[in-house]
């Protein structure tokens, strides 16, 4: 009944191309469709899931879902940390 955790094979290239690509998609959504800031994390997560399931890990659904949430979370964290940094910089 108890199954093992899925084996996830990933490398540094996933992080090097996936996260910047997700950031680019979020920025394009912001510019082209005037998406409010509250939707950034949703767009990042959905984009991360699509990239991970269909491109990075096409033969392993469990790994694709796990890494998709990981990619989306990393991109969301980058977006919001940059916003906090920029607001703090502007207040100086």
C-alpha positions, 0 to 999 in steps of 0.5 A: 500500500505504501509507495516509495517517493518518486525519484526526481532527476533534475540538474542545474539547467532546470533552474537556469532556464525554467525560472527566468522563463517563468519570470519572462512569462509573468512580465509579458502577462503583466505588460500585454494583458494588464494582469493585476499583481495579485495574479502573479503567483498563480501565473508563475505556478501554472507556467511552472507546472506546464514547463515541468510536466511537458518539457522538463519531466515529460515521462514522470508525472509526479516529478513534473508536478513536484518540480512545477510547484517548485519552479513556480514558487521560486519565480514567485519568491523572486518577483516579490522579493524584488518588489520589496527590495525596490520599495525599500530602495525608493523609500531611502 
